[in-house]
Every structure is written in structure tokens, then in C-alpha cells.
């Protein structure tokens, strides 16, 4: 059954919803709605649903209509019996029973006639005059199928260890949503081996930390490496051994095992995409998607709705759009300029965070109490600021991408969705990864040298990497942004915002005057309860958050081997969170048949290829893996890393420091002639 909701003020003379003689009539013949009610659909208008002035019309497609339209759509159904092979032995029988319990939860028989009913109401060949245009024109306010229950075996956190009932999801929500949850389930299961390998790599770093020669040399106080001041005037000379903790922590993520892990993750991404193609073909075969031809549904643009309807009524035989490329060129030009502006807007915001890091480090260095923890304090606070900026810009970029796509006036819904996805992904990709790219490839590259430092903003020196390199800071940056986005944006916002909107809608309906039946208010109908739910807006946000996470897992995995572990823990919750949201927080979406996940696969493939390049640059530029190999095989006298730290540090005569940059009131315990 379907529920159309409208306000009585929208019902004008001459615009009849039904033509009937009783409360529940079998409609046919002539109505002003046109096609939907000329197909012998059964409608029911109940007075008991007049809560807060709302009128609900329930539409039911009889079996005869479904059978007739199924012939027109050439829907294929299985005709042969399915035979089950029973195990002979008791052990095999027990194993088979356990396997069936885990992989095949109880699936109620849900008929597939909802798609047929939707085709009757949303035919792609019916031009703009349909329920979509009526909703866009504010004649109707909502259209949604009534909710059934799919809760016990899927939408509860208590069944997180079970496989998803993909066939039941497909029957309940349609093929498009079924493919999304199948993809999400495969992605989550593929994170298990990568998480295990990532933990092993991390444990290898913990086990070999005492054997790491460079960190031992840095921690050895007998070496007495006197380092140059980190800032002008207020900073003093310091011993390299004071950075022992940073050097030891860097070894946890900068060791030979991380190189192997980055190669493994590149192969992992390829294997995941290949296995998804196999699963997609398998589901397409069982769901009869291989032979379908996806009809191009015209996109209903509210701005051009009146033009479309008038042009349809004047010349119904002309089904071609009148807009040429010259008409669309201003929209394309505005899109290009706006995207460049949004990307350019991201740079000053993150440059502001860099300025904050530089100025805060200089200010904290003036105080003796905070001087020892300057690097940790500045890094942690700057990453949190970056996270807040990313979360705010994500919401802005999503709205901007939607507006830019609308002004292009795309012809079909598929074109609209693809262009929206490309714009949103481009903007959110730049937004999420800009601070990480800065730390990985730019921080510490433009510092200069003692006596010839690079200054910005009237005397502030550019920030440097820690003695152990920038890889540790890159790990901190990546972990906080990744975990923060998953916890705040993907989980709290995802379930909290629909609940708040539902509560606001409920309070608004209670405050509005209306004809409310006391008996009905005590026992509301199911369609009244469903109307208070959040409308379904598509799968783009769900895919987007997982694609961004896929980038975190693959692009910079050489600096953070535990990224797959945190992604796995998040996705175990994410699967049930999305399931609960679809079942209990959203109106049941329309069933849509589609053969694949569309443009998302191309984006995944592009990220997988891009990750190979990024991880190669991280290993070559950011980590010390290549410099250590060069020293070990080209400069070392005994083929080990003994003397590597001394080899990487040059000498500088402190007498050549510029006037006014020497440390004031130096408390260093010895006279310094050279610093490193």
C-alpha cells in the first residue's frame, strides 16, 4: 500500500482525487490525476487519518493489475523447484545447520509486486505529469509506501555477527538499496584480513623498538647531539636525546614492515574491486538484473516544472528537450567557476590553521612551563581545529554541489545523480585530505637552514618536522580526522539528526490546530506513524562516507597501519546503524531496479590506483626508509645503521647566526660553538 499526504487547502474544485460513491472505492475511468487512477487501482480515504489536518490516501494495486503489468514489463520469475542437498553424516549435518544459521537468517516471504505498483505510479514514459511533478508543484506533500518490519534479523546491534539477509533486503527495499548493503557487507568482510595484517605490522614495530639503531642513538645521552634553536630569541639549544619518546614512537609506524603493508593494501584494493565485480554479477544473475534496460527517468526540476508541463500540453508528440548546449553553457561555466572558488576557499582556511600552528608554537615557547610540550600541544589542537573545519565545510559543500547540479538542468535522474556525486566527491575529497597532504608532502620542506631560515608574517619561522620525521605527526593527523569523522559525522549525526527532525516534526504537528480524533490520537494508524519519519533522500551520503573512509584506509596506510582496524570496528556498527535507520527512522523508499552501483565503482577504482602513487611518495619522501637503505648500503662501513643519525645531521657555526636570532638568556649547560 502507498500513502499520499496532502493538505485540504490544496484540494480545489475541478481537481478531484477520487471518483467514488463510498469510503473505499474501486477506481477507474476518468480523473484529473490521469494515468495512476485509470489503471483500476484501489483507493481508500479514511476519516480516521485526519490528524493535524492531514488527509492520507491509501493506494493498493490488485493482483489482476499486477499480473497484467508484469506481462508488459516482461518480469521473469523462477519456475523450477529449488532442491536442497542434505548432509549424510551427523557432523556434516551439524556443521551445515550452523552455517545455515549464520549465513541464512529467517527471511519472510515478501512479494515483489511493490515494484510493479511503483511503475504504475511513476512511469518513465509519462513525461512530467506524474506524482513526482505533483510533489514538486506542492500539490502533494509526500508519497511513500507503508513500512513493514525487518528488524529482528538485521536492524539490531545484537546480530552484528551474522551475515546480512541480502535477498530479504532486496525484496523489501529494492535492488538499488540491496546492492548498497551487499557492497558494504563485502567491504566490511574484506577489512578483516587487512586489519589482521595491520595489527601484525604494528606489533612488529612494538617488538623491534629496542633493536632500532637510529632511535637508540637518538636516545643515547652520551652522543650529545646539540641541536640548533627551534625558534628565534626565546628558544634555547637542546639535546637530541630529549626527543627520545618521539623517535621511539615513530618506529612503531616507520619500519620495514609498513612498506610490505602498503604493497599488500594496494593488492588488497584490487582484490576487493575484483571480488565486488564477481559478487555483483552473481547477484545480478539471481536477481534477474542482467537483461534489464534501465529506463531514463526525466529529472523534474522545480524551477522548470511550469515550462515542462506547458510544453507537454501544447506539443505532446514532441518528446525532445528544447535546451541546447548554448542554453546550458552558462550553467556549466558557473559550475566550473564555483567549484574552483570552493576549492580555493579550502586553501585559506587550512593556511589559517598553519598560521595558528606557527604563531602558537612561538607564543608557547616564551613560557618555560609550556616550552617542553609545545609540539604535542600545537599538533593536537591544530588537528582538532582541522576536524571542525572539515565537518563544517562538508555540510556546506554538499548543499553547494546540489545547487550547482540543479542549475545545469540535467535531462535524466541518472545524469543528475552522477553529476551531483562527482561534484560532491571532488569538493569533499579536497576538504578531507588537504591537511593530510600538507603534513605528508609539504611540512618541513620550506624551513631553510640555520642562518637562512624562511620567515612568514613578519618574523615567524616556518614549522619543522619532529626529529623522528613527519610520519608520526601524519599518523596523528590521519587518526584523529578519520576517527573524528566516523564518530561525529557518520554515527552521531547520521542517527541523531533524523531523530531530532522526527521530534521537531512531531512537536510541530501537535502545536498545529486540526481536527484530531481522541480515539485516533490514542491509537494512530501505521501511515500516521510513518509520516512522522524522515523522508528518504538517496544513497549518496551513505556511499560518500564509505568512499572517504576507503581513501583513509588505502591512500596513507603506510603511515597508519591500524586504519583498517578502526574502519572495521566502525563498519560493524555502520551496517546495523544504516539498517536501523532505514527500518525505523526513514520512510520506506521506493524500489528501484539497477544493475550495478554506478559511478561509485569508477571512483573506487580511481582511489585504488591513486593509492599506489600516494603510498610510494609517502615511503620515498615522508618516511626514512629510503635514506636508511642508502646509508646502509652506500655509506655504512659495516653494513648496519650505526652512525645514521650523525650522518644525517650537519654542523653549523653558531657565530654565523643572524643578529637578533640568538637565544636570549641561554641556560644550556655548556658553551656551544656548533649546533646540528
N, C-alpha and C positions, 0 to 999 in steps of 0.2 A: 504494500500500500504506500501511497505517496501523500504528503500533506502540503498543500499550498496555503500560505498565510497571507491575508490581506486585511486592510482596514476598511471599515464600512464606508468611509468618506471617499474611497476610490471607486465605489460602485455607482456609476452614473446611469441615467436612463438610456436605453439602447445598447448598453454593454452588459449583456446577461451572462452570468456564469453557467447557469443550468436552465434547462427547459424541462420541467417536471410537474408532476401532479401530487407527489407525496415527498416525504423526507428523504427517502432513499430510492432514487430512480435509476432506471436503466437508460442511459442517454444515447441518443442517436439523432441523425438528421442535422438540422441547421442551428448553429450557434455562432456567436460573433468571435469566439476563440478560433474557429476554423478546424484544422486537422485533428487535434487531440480528441475532440468530442464527436467527431464524425466516424470514429472507429469502434463504436459500441463499447466504450469504456464505462465502467460502473462508478458513479459518484455518490458520495454521501455527505450531506451538510448537516451537522448536528448542532442543535441549540445549546447542548451541554458544553460546547467548546468556546463559548463567548466570554472567556476570561480576559479582563482588561481590554475589552473592545475588539479582540481578535476573532476572526472567523476562519475556521480550518475546513478545508475541502479535502476529503479523502478520495483518492482515485485508485480503482482496482481494475486490473486487466483480467477478464475472464479467460478460462482455459481455451475456449474456441478461438478467441482473438490471438492468443499467444501461439497456438498451433498454426494458424493461418500465416502469421507474420514470420514464424520460424521457417516456413517453406520459402517465403520471399527472401529471407536473409541467408538461406542455404546453410543453416546451422547443423553441424554434424554431431551426432551423439553416438556413443558406443552401443553396438547391438549384440556383441558376443559376450558370453559369460566370462567372468574372471575366475580362474581356478587357483586355489591355494595349495601349495605343496607342504604337506605336514611332515614333520621330522619323525623318524622312527624311534631313535633311542631316547631314553629319559633325559640324559644330559643335554643332548641337542634340542630336545623339546623345551627344557627349562631355559636354555640359552636363547632359543627363538622367542619364547614368551617374554623374557626380559628385554630383548631387542625390540620387540613389537611395542612393549610398554613405553620404552624411551623414545622410539622414533615415530610411532603412530598413535598419538593420543586419540581419545574418543572424539570422533568427528560426526556431529549430527548431520543428517541429510538436509542440505539447504538447496532448494531448487534454483535453477539458473534462469528462471523466467524474468528476473528483475531487469536484466539487460534488454530483453525484448520490450518491456514496458517503457524503459527509457528511450528506446529507439522510436517508439510510437510518439513520445512527447518531445524528443529532441532530434528530429530527422535532419541530417545534414543537407538534404536536397530541398528543404523547405524555406530557403532564403532567410531573411532576418525576422520574419513574423513568426515567432515561436515563444516558448516560455522564457528563453534567455533574453529576448528583446523586451518582453513584458516586465521582467525583473529589472532590466537596465532602465526602463522607462518609468519605474516606480509605480507600476500598476499593481504588481505583486511585490511583496517584500521578501519572501523566501520560498524555496522549493527543496524538499528533502524527503528521502524515504524514511519510514519509521524504523527505529532501532530494534534489532533482535539482540540476543545475548551471546557473546563469545568471550567469556570471562574466566571460567574455571580452569581451562587448559592452556591459556595463552596470556591473558592480560593480568596475571597475578605474579608478584615477585617471588612467591613460593615455588613456582615452576620454572625458575631460571635455568635449572639443569637439564630441562627437557628440550628436545627439538621442537621447532615451531610447526604447527599444523598448516603447512603452506597451502595444501589443497583446500582446506576449510577457509583460510583467509581469502583465497581466490574466489571461492563460492560466495563468500559474504560481502567482500568489498570490490571484487572485480580483478581482472588480470593486471592492471597497471599497479595497483597497490600490492597485489600478491608478488609481482616481480621485485618491487622495492624491498619487501621483507625477506624474500629469498636472497637477494643480493646482500642485504645487511647481515643475514644469518651466515652466509658463506664468508663474508669479510671477517666477521667475528670469529668463526672457526679457524680461519687462516691465521689469525693473530696468535693462536695458541702456540704453534711451533716457533714463530718469531719471538714470542715472549720468553719461551724456554731458552732459546739461544741467547737472547739479550741478558737474561739473568746469569747465564753461564759466563758471558763476557764480563759482566760486572763483577761476579765472584772471582774471576781470573785476575782482574785488576786488584781486588782486595787481597788475594792470596800472594801476589807478586810485588806488593808495595814495598816490602822490606828488601827485595832484591833489585829494585830500580836504582841504578847507579847515579843518574843525574839528580834525583831527589835526595839521595843520601849525601851527595856532595854539597847540595844547597843547604841541607840541614846541619852539616858538619861545621861547628863554630871555629874549628881550627883553621879552616880555609881563609877566613877573614876577608871575604869579598866586600869591600867598602863601595857602596852604591852612591851615585850622584843624587842630589835632592829631587824630589818628585814635583816640587813647585818652587817658585821664586820667594826669597826672603824668609817666609815663615817655616819652610820645610828644612829639615836638617839632613846631614849624611846618615846613612843607615846601613846595617849589615844585612847581607842577603839571607843569612840564617833566620832572620825574623819572619821571613815568608815561607818557613818550612811547612806550615799547615796547608798553604795554598798549593805548594809543589806536590805534596803527597796526595792531596785531593785530586789534582789534575791527572795523576797517573791512573786513577780509577776509570777515567774516560778517554785517556790518551795513551793507549798501549797497543801493541801489535794485534791484539785480538779485535779491536774496533775496526781495523782495516778489513779483516776477514768478515766481520759482521756487516759492514757496508756493502761488500760484494754479495754476501748472502741476501741482503734485503733487496738489492737490485734484481737478483734472480727470483726472489720471493714475489715481488710486484708483478713480474712477467708471468709466473706460475699462477698467481691469483687471477689475473685477467684471462688467461687461457682456460682455467677451470670455470670461470664465470661464463665464458662463451659456451662451454660444454653444457653446463647446467641450464643456461638459457635455451639452448637448442632442445635439451631434454624436456624442460617444462613446456616449451612451445609445441613439442610433439604430443605430450599428454594432454595439454590444454587446447589442442587444435588451433594453434596460432600460426602454423607455418603457411597456411594458404589464405589467410585473411588479407584483405586490402583495406588499409586504414583510410577511412574517408576523411577528406579535408573539410573540417567544420569551420564555417566562416566565423571570424572573430568579430564579436559585437562590441563596437566602440561607442561608449555613451555619447561622445562628442558628435559622432557622425550618424547616430541612430536615426534621427529625423530624415536626413538625406537618403539613407538606405531604404527606409520604408516608403518614402515618397517615390523614389526612383523605381522601386519594385512595383508599386501600384500603377505607375504610369506606363512602364515598359516591362511587364513580367517576362517577356520572352528573352530579354537581354540579360544574361546571367554574368556578364563580364564586369569587372570593376572599371570605373571611369578614371581612376587615378593613374597617371603615367609617372615615369621616373622623374620628370621635371617637377611634378607636384610633390613628390616625396623627397626631392633633393634638399629643400630647406630643413626638413626634419632630420635627414641624415647628417647635414652639416652641423646642426645644433647638437646632435648626439655626439659627434666627434669632438666638438669644442667643449661640451660639458664633461665628457669623460676625461679629457686632458686636464680640465680645470680641477676635477675631483682628485685625480692622481697628483696634480701639482699642490692641491690643498693638503694632501697627506704629508708631503715633504716638510713644509714649515712646522707642522705640529711635532713631528719627530725630531726636527732640528731644535725645536724648543726644549725637548727632553734632553738632547745632547748638551745644550747650553746650561740646563739645570744641573746636569752631572758635573760639568766643568766648574761652574761657579760654586756649587755646594761643596765640592771637594776642596776648592781653595778656601772657602769660609771655615769648614771644619778643621782644616789644617792649622788655623790660627790658634785653636784651643787645644791645650795639652791633654785635656780629659778625653776629647773625641778624636785626637790625632791618630791613635792606634787602630781605630776601627773605621777609618774614612772609607776605604774601598768597599767593605761589606755594606756599610750604611747607604752609600751612594748607589751601589748596584741594586740593592733590594728595593729602595724607594723608587728609583727610576723605572724598574721593571713593573712595579705596581701602577705607576702613572701611565706607562705604555699600555698596560692591560685595560685601564679605564678608558683611555683614548680609543683603543681598538673596539671595545664594546659599544661606545657611543657612535663611532663612525660606521660600524656595521649596520646599525639601525638606519642611519641617515642614507648610506649607500644603497640599502635595499629599496627604500622609498624612491630615491633618485633614479635607480635603474628601471623601476616600474614606470615612472613618469616618462622617462626618455623613450621607452619602448612604445608607450601609447601614442606619442606624437608622431611615430613613424607610420602609424595606421597600417599594421600588418594585415595581410589578407586572411590568413587562417589562424586558428588557435595554436596549431603546432609551430607555425612561424613566430607567433607572439611569444610562446614559451621558450623557444630556442634562443631568440634574441635577448629575452629577459635573463635567461640563465648565463649567457655569455657576458653580458654587461655586469651582472651582479658578481659573477665569479672573478672577473678581471679586477673590479674595484675591491672586493673583499680579499683577494689574494694579495694585492699590493698593501692593503691595510694590515693584514695579519703578519706578513713576513718582512715588512720593511725594517723594523728594529732588529730582527734576527739577521738579516742580510748585512746590516751595518756592523754588528758585533763580529760577524764571521769574516767579513772581507775588507772592512774599511777602518775599524777602530785600531789605533796604534800604527797605522801606515803613514800618517802625515804628522808625526810628532816632531821630527827633526832630530838634532843631536845636541849634546851639551855645548853651549856656546853659540848655537844657531838653532834655537827652538822656533817652532811655528806658533804664532800668537793669534788669538781671535778676541774680538770685543774688548779692545783696549787693555791688553796685557795679560789675558788668560791663556795659559798654555793648553794645547790640545791634550786630551786624556790619553794615557798609555794603557797597555795591557798589563796584567799581573806578571810577576816574574816567571810563573809557570806557563805563560801564554794566555791567549784569549779563549781557549777552548773551554775552560772551566766556567768563565762568565757566559759563554754561549750556551752551555748546558743549563745554567741557572735561568737565563733568559727564556730558553725554549721550554723548560719545565714549568715555570710559573705561568707563562702565556698559555701553554697548552692545557694545563690543569685548570687555570682560571676560566678559560673559555668553556671547557667541558662542564665545570661545576656550576658556574653562574649562568652562562648563556644557554647551554644545551640542556641543562637539567632544571635549575631553579626557574628560569624564565619560561621554559617550554611547558612546564606543568603549572607554574604559578600564574602566568598571565591569563590562560584560559579560565582558571578558577576565579580570578578577580573579575574578568569580563562577565562571567556567568553570574557572579554575585551582584555586580552592578546592574546587569540586565534584569535580574530578579527584583532588586530593590526599586528599579525604575518602574517596572510593571506594577508593583504593589502600590506605588505612590500615584500612578495614573488612575483617574476616575474611569469606571467602566461598569458594565453590567456583570456582576460577579455572583454566581450562584453559590450559596454557602455549602451545599452538598457537594458541588463540583470542586470547590476550593479544598474541601477535606479529602476528596478522592479524585485528584486530577487524572485526566486521560494521559495515555502514553505520548500522544502527539503534543500535548501541552508541556510535558517534561522535556521532550526533545527540542521544542522551540527555544527553551532557555539555554540550550547548549551552544557552543561556539561554532559558527559556520566553517565548513571545510574550505581551505584556501589553496590546496595543492600540495604536491610533494617537494617543491623546490627548496623550502627551508630544511626539510629532513635530509635530502641529498646533500645540500650545501654544507651543513655542519660535518657530515661524514667525509666529504671530499676534502675539506680543510684539514680535518684530522688525518686523513690519508697522507696529505702533504707533510704534516708534522712527523708522521711515522717514517716516511721514506726520504724526504729531502735532506734532513740534517741528522739522520740516525747515527752517523759516525761520531757525533758529539754527545749523544744521549741514548745509549743502548737500552735504557729502561722505558723508552717511549712506547714500544708495543705493549708492555705490561700495563701501563696506565690506560692505554687505548682499549685493551681487552677488558679491564675492570669497568671502564666507562660504558663499553658497548653491551656488556652483560646486563647492566641496568638500563641502557638506552633501548634495547629491544623491548623489554617489558614496559618501559615508560612510554614508548611510542604506541605499543599495543593498548595500554590502558587509556592513553589519550584518545586514540581512535574509537575505542569502545565506549568510554564513559564521558569524555569531555567534548567530543565533536559530534556534530550531526553526521549521520551515516552518509558518506559521499556516494556519488553516482558510480555505477560500474562502468569502467572504460576498458575496452579490449585493445591491447597493444602488443607488438611482437618483441620489443626489447626495451631497454632503459633509455634509449635515445642518445642525446648528445652527451649525457653523463659518461658513457663509456669512452668517448673520444677524449674527454677531459682527463679521465683516469689514465688512459694510455699516454697522454702528453705529460702528466705528472710523473709517471713511471720512467719515461725516457729522460725527463729533465732531472730526476733524482740522481741518475748516474753521473751527470755532469757536475751537479752541486756537491755530491759526496766526494768526487775526485778533487774538486777545488778545496774542499774543507781539509782533506788529508794532505794535499800538497801545499796549501797556503796557511791554514789556521793552525794545524797540529804541528808537532815537532817530529813527526815520523820520518819525513824525507831528510831534514837536516841531520837527524841522528844516524840514518843509514849512510849519508855522505861522509860524516865524520868517522863512522866505524870502519868503513871500507876504503877511505881515501887518506885520512889524516891520523888515525889512531896507530900507535906503534905496536900494540899487542892485539888489535882486532876487537877491542872492547870499547865501552863508552866512558872509561876512566879519562878524566880531563875534558869531557864535553862541555861542561859549564864554563870552565876557564877559557875554552876555545871560542865560545860564543860571545864573551864579554871583552870589549875593547877598553883601552886605557885613555883617560882624559886628564890633562893637567888642570887642576882647579884654578891656577893662576890666570887661565885664559877665559874664565867666566866673565860675562859682561858686568859692567859696573851696576850695582843695584840689584843684582840677582843672587849674590852670595847669601848663605844662611846668616840671619841675624841672631846673635847670642847663641852660637853653636855650643851644644853640650856634649858633643861627641867625645868619647874618652881618649882620643888620640889625635895628634896633628895629622891632617890629611893633605897629601900632596897630589895624589892621583885618586880618581874615583872611576868606577866602571859603568 
